[in-house]
Amino acid sequence: MKQYDYIFTGAGLSALMTVYKMVVSGKFQNKRILLLDENAKQTNDRTWCFWIREATLWDSAVSKKWDSALFANVHFQRKLELHPYQYNKIQGLDFYNQVFELIATEKNIDFVQEKVLEIEESESIVLVKTETQSFSCSQLFNSIYNPSLVINQSKYPLLQQHFVGWFIQTEAPVFNPEQATFMDFSVAQKGNTRFMYVLPTSETEALLEYTLFSKDLLSKKEYETEIESYIQKLGIQNYQIVEKEAGTIPMTCYPFWKHNTQNVINIGTAGGWTKASTGFTFKNADKKSTELVSFLGAQTNFRKFHKKSKFWWYDLLLLDILDQKNETGSAIFSALFKKGNPPLIFKFLDDETSFWEDLQVIWKCPKGLFIEALLKRLFHF
């Protein structure tokens, strides 16, 4: 049985970010590290987007940046000037290549392409079993999401950010490559929170995603029918589908960190690192992975890693509303973006605002919905 200091079960975004930063720090060269994942990470399986104000470690993987975005519903459209932020797009394969090109040079890091079957923890050691091998380590970072933890409870609502996207190429120029469509709620809501998300990379190329924040997934045909209708609405007649993608991201404030032990920590979606109110993953994972690498230099007990903030409560209230009144999402986001300050909204969604700035954002939202949700939540606790 091979023994390691650290094992990462699952080599998704959060695990790869953490390992990458461990290498960059230069402080873990004497630690044996193993990454375990059944996926080889050699395909363009997803797209990440995030807004930033300054350079990051991932700039070389960024394929497109936008300085403005569009918000729309059936009543209005608003161009959002993002400065000092930029909206960035990273394709999965570009991110994987950046990470694996670096860790391939590190003799202390192994990657094994196998499915994790079992994790066993004792007082001093953690055992991991795959389909053909067993490994042991001192500490383990788990990013394999266990949905039953959330499904089998009722205290914290569970929604899904679920979507299907088409990368299309048109014959005629249609898109504005300098402006992303952040949320277009002009599509029929059908009792849910539904919107189109468009990332143009040229006048004839774009990713169009039909996205929902709701409890239940749709059939593949329903997503694709809505994308086709939106393409017709844009006046596009001749186009080809270059690539398709689909995904489901849990949106919940469930306290995954309570399952951390001294030697096992849950990270990524499995650790609640996804921004619960929006489903955005990349920026939050970037922050949390930096915090985790710093934590490893000073602490050994993973139970001490998590800190709950006021933003967790804000996210919980929004999810409570969407859980009970899913059709109100369009009204909430429309009120927020119709007259709100876009950079301040993004700062708020990044969990970086002061309490006074919080109020400037929150007061734009429908107050009755949030007061009702707050009262119910206080009674629930």
C-alpha positions as CSV (number, residue, x, y, z in Angstrom):
1,M,0.0,0.0,0.0
2,K,1.4,3.4,-1.0
3,Q,1.5,6.0,1.7
4,Y,1.1,9.8,1.2
5,D,1.0,12.9,3.3
6,Y,-2.0,14.3,1.5
7,I,-4.6,12.6,-0.8
8,F,-7.1,14.4,-2.9
9,T,-10.2,12.3,-3.6
10,G,-11.5,13.9,-6.7
11,A,-9.4,16.2,-9.0
12,G,-12.0,18.9,-9.8
13,L,-11.6,22.6,-9.7
14,S,-11.0,23.1,-6.0
15,A,-8.6,20.2,-5.6
16,L,-6.5,21.3,-8.6
17,M,-6.5,24.9,-7.5
18,T,-5.3,23.8,-4.0
19,V,-2.6,21.6,-5.3
20,Y,-1.4,24.2,-7.8
21,K,-1.1,26.8,-5.1
22,M,0.7,24.3,-2.8
23,V,3.3,23.9,-5.6
24,V,3.6,27.7,-6.2
25,S,4.1,28.3,-2.5
26,G,7.2,26.1,-2.5
27,K,6.3,25.0,1.1
28,F,5.2,21.4,0.3
29,Q,8.1,19.9,-1.6
30,N,8.7,17.5,1.2
31,K,5.1,16.2,1.2
32,R,3.9,13.3,-0.9
33,I,0.7,14.2,-2.6
34,L,-1.8,12.0,-4.5
35,L,-4.6,13.1,-6.8
36,L,-7.3,10.5,-7.5
37,D,-10.0,10.9,-10.1
38,E,-11.7,8.6,-12.6
39,N,-11.6,11.4,-15.2
40,A,-8.3,12.1,-17.0
41,K,-9.0,15.8,-17.3
42,Q,-8.1,15.9,-21.0
43,T,-11.4,17.2,-22.5
44,N,-13.1,20.6,-22.5
45,D,-15.9,19.4,-20.3
46,R,-17.0,22.8,-18.8
47,T,-16.7,26.6,-18.9
48,W,-16.1,28.8,-15.9
49,C,-16.7,32.5,-15.7
50,F,-16.0,35.0,-13.0
51,W,-15.5,38.8,-12.5
52,I,-12.2,40.2,-11.2
53,R,-10.5,43.5,-10.5
54,E,-6.9,42.4,-10.7
55,A,-4.6,39.7,-12.1
56,T,-4.9,36.2,-10.9
57,L,-2.9,33.0,-11.2
58,W,-5.2,31.9,-13.9
59,D,-4.7,34.7,-16.5
60,S,-2.9,32.5,-18.9
61,A,-6.0,30.2,-19.1
62,V,-8.5,33.0,-19.7
63,S,-9.8,32.8,-23.3
64,K,-12.1,35.9,-23.3
65,K,-12.8,39.1,-21.2
66,W,-15.7,41.4,-21.3
67,D,-15.9,45.0,-19.9
68,S,-19.7,45.2,-20.1
69,A,-22.7,42.9,-19.7
70,L,-26.4,43.0,-20.5
71,F,-29.2,42.4,-18.1
72,A,-32.7,42.0,-19.5
73,N,-36.3,40.9,-18.8
74,V,-39.6,41.4,-20.6
75,H,-39.8,45.1,-19.5
76,F,-36.3,46.5,-19.8
77,Q,-32.7,46.0,-20.9
78,R,-29.7,47.5,-19.1
79,K,-26.1,47.7,-20.2
80,L,-23.9,47.0,-17.1
81,E,-20.6,48.8,-17.1
82,L,-18.4,46.5,-15.1
83,H,-15.3,48.7,-14.4
84,P,-13.2,48.2,-12.3
85,Y,-14.2,44.6,-12.9
86,Q,-13.9,42.4,-16.0
87,Y,-15.9,39.3,-16.7
88,N,-13.5,36.4,-17.6
89,K,-14.1,33.1,-19.3
90,I,-12.0,30.0,-18.8
91,Q,-12.5,26.8,-20.7
92,G,-12.0,23.6,-18.7
93,L,-9.3,22.1,-20.8
94,D,-7.2,25.3,-20.7
95,F,-7.4,25.3,-16.9
96,Y,-6.5,21.6,-16.7
97,N,-3.5,22.0,-19.0
98,Q,-2.2,24.9,-16.9
99,V,-2.4,22.9,-13.7
100,F,-1.1,19.6,-15.0
101,E,1.8,21.2,-16.9
102,L,3.0,22.5,-13.5
103,I,2.4,19.5,-11.3
104,A,3.9,17.1,-13.9
105,T,7.3,18.7,-13.0
106,E,6.9,17.9,-9.3
107,K,8.3,14.5,-8.3
108,N,6.3,14.4,-5.0
109,I,2.9,14.6,-6.8
110,D,1.2,11.6,-8.4
111,F,-2.1,11.5,-10.4
112,V,-3.9,8.1,-10.6
113,Q,-6.9,7.8,-12.9
114,E,-9.2,5.5,-10.8
115,K,-12.6,5.8,-9.2
116,V,-12.6,6.2,-5.4
117,L,-14.8,3.5,-3.8
118,E,-14.3,3.9,-0.1
119,I,-12.7,6.2,2.5
120,E,-11.9,4.9,5.9
121,E,-10.6,7.1,8.8
122,S,-9.0,6.0,12.0
123,E,-7.3,8.2,14.6
124,S,-3.9,8.5,12.9
125,I,-4.4,7.4,9.3
126,V,-6.9,7.7,6.4
127,L,-7.4,4.8,4.0
128,V,-8.6,5.2,0.4
129,K,-9.7,2.3,-1.8
130,T,-10.1,2.4,-5.5
131,E,-11.2,-0.3,-8.0
132,T,-7.7,-1.9,-8.0
133,Q,-5.6,-0.3,-5.3
134,S,-5.5,1.0,-1.8
135,F,-3.7,4.1,-0.5
136,S,-3.1,5.7,2.9
137,C,-2.4,9.2,4.0
138,S,-2.1,11.5,7.0
139,Q,-4.7,14.0,5.8
140,L,-7.4,13.8,3.0
141,F,-9.1,16.5,0.9
142,N,-12.4,15.2,-0.4
143,S,-14.3,16.8,-3.2
144,I,-16.6,14.0,-4.1
145,Y,-20.1,15.4,-3.5
146,N,-22.5,13.3,-1.5
147,P,-26.0,14.6,-2.4
148,S,-27.8,12.4,0.3
149,L,-26.4,14.7,3.0
150,V,-28.6,17.5,1.7
151,I,-31.5,15.5,0.4
152,N,-32.1,13.7,3.7
153,Q,-32.7,16.8,5.7
154,S,-35.2,19.7,5.6
155,K,-33.6,22.5,7.5
156,Y,-31.7,23.9,4.5
157,P,-33.3,24.1,1.0
158,L,-31.6,22.5,-2.0
159,L,-32.0,24.1,-5.4
160,Q,-30.1,23.3,-8.6
161,Q,-28.4,25.7,-11.0
162,H,-29.0,23.5,-14.1
163,F,-28.3,24.3,-17.7
164,V,-27.7,23.2,-21.3
165,G,-25.4,25.3,-23.5
166,W,-24.7,25.3,-27.2
167,F,-21.5,26.8,-28.7
168,I,-22.8,28.0,-32.1
169,Q,-21.3,29.6,-35.2
170,T,-23.5,31.7,-37.4
171,E,-23.1,32.6,-41.1
172,A,-24.0,36.3,-40.6
173,P,-22.6,38.6,-37.8
174,V,-25.1,38.7,-35.0
175,F,-23.3,39.0,-31.7
176,N,-21.5,41.9,-29.9
177,P,-18.2,40.3,-28.8
178,E,-17.6,43.1,-26.3
179,Q,-20.7,42.4,-24.2
180,A,-21.8,39.3,-22.4
181,T,-25.5,38.7,-21.6
182,F,-25.4,38.1,-17.9
183,M,-29.1,37.3,-17.4
184,D,-31.9,37.6,-19.9
185,F,-35.2,36.9,-18.1
186,S,-37.3,37.7,-21.2
187,V,-37.7,33.9,-21.7
188,A,-41.0,32.4,-20.4
189,Q,-40.6,31.7,-16.6
190,K,-43.1,28.9,-16.4
191,G,-43.3,29.1,-12.6
192,N,-39.5,29.0,-12.2
193,T,-36.4,31.2,-12.3
194,R,-35.3,30.8,-15.9
195,F,-32.9,32.9,-18.0
196,M,-30.6,32.9,-21.0
197,Y,-26.9,33.4,-20.6
198,V,-24.8,34.4,-23.7
199,L,-21.0,34.6,-24.0
200,P,-20.1,35.9,-27.4
201,T,-16.4,35.4,-28.5
202,S,-16.8,37.0,-31.9
203,E,-19.6,38.5,-34.1
204,T,-20.4,35.0,-35.3
205,E,-19.6,32.8,-32.3
206,A,-21.1,32.5,-28.9
207,L,-22.1,30.1,-26.1
208,L,-25.8,30.2,-25.4
209,E,-27.0,28.6,-22.2
210,Y,-30.5,28.0,-21.0
211,T,-30.3,28.2,-17.2
212,L,-32.7,27.6,-14.3
213,F,-32.4,28.0,-10.5
214,S,-35.0,25.4,-9.4
215,K,-35.5,22.1,-7.7
216,D,-36.3,19.9,-10.6
217,L,-34.3,19.2,-13.8
218,L,-35.9,19.3,-17.2
219,S,-35.7,16.8,-20.1
220,K,-32.9,17.4,-22.5
221,K,-35.5,18.3,-25.2
222,E,-37.0,21.1,-23.1
223,Y,-33.6,22.9,-22.7
224,E,-32.8,22.6,-26.3
225,T,-36.2,23.7,-27.5
226,E,-35.8,26.9,-25.5
227,I,-32.3,27.5,-26.9
228,E,-33.7,27.1,-30.4
229,S,-36.5,29.6,-29.7
230,Y,-34.0,32.1,-28.4
231,I,-31.8,31.7,-31.5
232,Q,-34.9,32.5,-33.6
233,K,-35.6,35.5,-31.4
234,L,-32.1,36.8,-32.1
235,G,-32.9,36.6,-35.8
236,I,-30.4,33.9,-36.5
237,Q,-31.3,31.7,-39.5
238,N,-28.2,29.8,-40.5
239,Y,-25.9,28.4,-37.8
240,Q,-24.1,25.3,-36.8
241,I,-23.7,23.8,-33.3
242,V,-19.9,23.4,-32.6
243,E,-20.1,21.9,-29.2
244,K,-22.6,21.2,-26.4
245,E,-22.3,21.3,-22.6
246,A,-24.6,20.6,-19.7
247,G,-24.3,20.8,-16.0
248,T,-26.0,20.8,-12.6
249,I,-24.6,22.7,-9.6
250,P,-26.2,22.4,-6.1
251,M,-27.3,25.6,-4.5
252,T,-27.6,25.1,-0.8
253,C,-26.4,26.6,2.5
254,Y,-26.2,23.1,4.1
255,P,-23.3,23.2,6.5
256,F,-21.0,20.6,4.8
257,W,-18.1,21.8,7.0
258,K,-19.7,20.0,10.0
259,H,-18.6,16.7,8.5
260,N,-14.9,17.8,8.5
261,T,-12.8,15.9,11.0
262,Q,-9.3,16.5,12.2
263,N,-7.7,14.8,9.2
264,V,-10.5,14.9,6.5
265,I,-11.8,18.1,5.0
266,N,-14.5,18.4,2.4
267,I,-13.7,21.0,-0.4
268,G,-15.4,22.3,-3.5
269,T,-19.1,21.5,-3.9
270,A,-18.7,18.7,-1.3
271,G,-17.5,21.4,1.2
272,G,-20.0,24.1,0.4
273,W,-17.5,26.2,-1.6
274,T,-20.0,27.0,-4.4
275,K,-21.7,30.4,-3.9
276,A,-25.1,29.2,-2.7
277,S,-27.2,32.1,-4.1
278,T,-25.8,32.1,-7.6
279,G,-24.1,28.8,-8.3
280,F,-20.9,30.6,-9.2
281,T,-17.9,28.4,-8.4
282,F,-14.6,29.6,-9.8
283,K,-14.1,32.8,-7.7
284,N,-15.2,31.2,-4.4
285,A,-13.0,28.2,-5.0
286,D,-10.1,30.5,-5.8
287,K,-10.5,32.3,-2.5
288,K,-11.1,29.2,-0.4
289,S,-8.1,27.3,-1.9
290,T,-5.8,30.2,-1.1
291,E,-7.2,30.2,2.5
292,L,-6.7,26.5,2.8
293,V,-3.1,26.5,1.6
294,S,-2.4,29.3,4.2
295,F,-4.2,27.3,6.8
296,L,-2.0,24.2,6.2
297,G,1.0,26.2,7.1
298,A,-0.3,27.0,10.5
299,Q,-2.9,24.4,11.5
300,T,-3.4,20.6,11.4
301,N,-7.0,20.3,12.6
302,F,-9.4,20.6,9.7
303,R,-12.3,21.2,12.0
304,K,-11.0,24.7,12.6
305,F,-10.9,25.7,8.9
306,H,-14.4,27.0,8.3
307,K,-15.8,30.4,9.4
308,K,-19.5,31.3,8.8
309,S,-20.1,34.9,7.7
310,K,-23.0,37.2,7.3
311,F,-23.1,36.4,3.6
312,W,-24.0,32.8,4.4
313,W,-27.2,34.2,6.0
314,Y,-28.0,36.4,3.0
315,D,-27.6,33.4,0.7
316,L,-29.9,31.4,2.9
317,L,-32.7,33.9,2.8
318,L,-32.6,34.1,-1.0
319,L,-32.7,30.3,-1.2
320,D,-35.6,30.1,1.3
321,I,-37.5,32.5,-1.0
322,L,-36.7,30.6,-4.2
323,D,-37.5,27.3,-2.6
324,Q,-41.0,28.4,-1.7
325,K,-41.7,30.9,-4.5
326,N,-39.4,29.9,-7.3
327,E,-41.2,32.2,-9.8
328,T,-40.0,35.3,-7.9
329,G,-36.3,35.0,-9.1
330,S,-36.8,37.2,-12.1
331,A,-38.4,40.0,-10.0
332,I,-35.6,39.8,-7.4
333,F,-32.7,39.9,-9.8
334,S,-34.5,42.5,-12.0
335,A,-35.0,44.8,-9.0
336,L,-31.3,44.4,-8.1
337,F,-29.9,45.2,-11.5
338,K,-32.4,47.7,-12.8
339,K,-31.0,50.6,-10.8
340,G,-28.2,49.0,-8.7
341,N,-24.5,49.8,-9.0
342,P,-23.0,46.9,-11.0
343,P,-19.5,47.0,-9.4
344,L,-21.1,47.2,-5.9
345,I,-23.4,44.2,-6.7
346,F,-20.4,42.1,-7.9
347,K,-18.5,43.1,-4.7
348,F,-21.5,42.0,-2.7
349,L,-21.7,38.7,-4.5
350,D,-18.0,38.2,-3.8
351,D,-18.7,38.5,-0.1
352,E,-16.5,41.6,0.2
353,T,-18.9,44.5,1.1
354,S,-19.2,46.4,4.4
355,F,-22.5,46.3,6.2
356,W,-23.4,49.8,4.9
357,E,-22.7,48.5,1.3
358,D,-24.8,45.4,2.1
359,L,-27.7,47.6,2.8
360,Q,-27.3,49.6,-0.4
361,V,-27.6,46.3,-2.4
362,I,-30.3,44.6,-0.2
363,W,-32.6,47.6,-0.2
364,K,-32.9,47.3,-4.0
365,C,-34.6,43.9,-3.6
366,P,-38.3,43.3,-2.9
367,K,-38.4,44.0,0.9
368,G,-41.6,42.1,1.6
369,L,-40.2,38.8,0.3
370,F,-37.0,39.1,2.4
371,I,-38.7,40.2,5.6
372,E,-41.1,37.3,5.4
373,A,-38.2,34.9,4.7
374,L,-36.2,36.3,7.7
375,L,-39.2,35.9,10.1
376,K,-39.8,32.3,8.9
377,R,-36.1,31.5,9.2
378,L,-35.8,32.9,12.7
379,F,-38.8,30.8,13.7
380,H,-37.2,27.8,12.0
381,F,-34.0,28.0,13.9
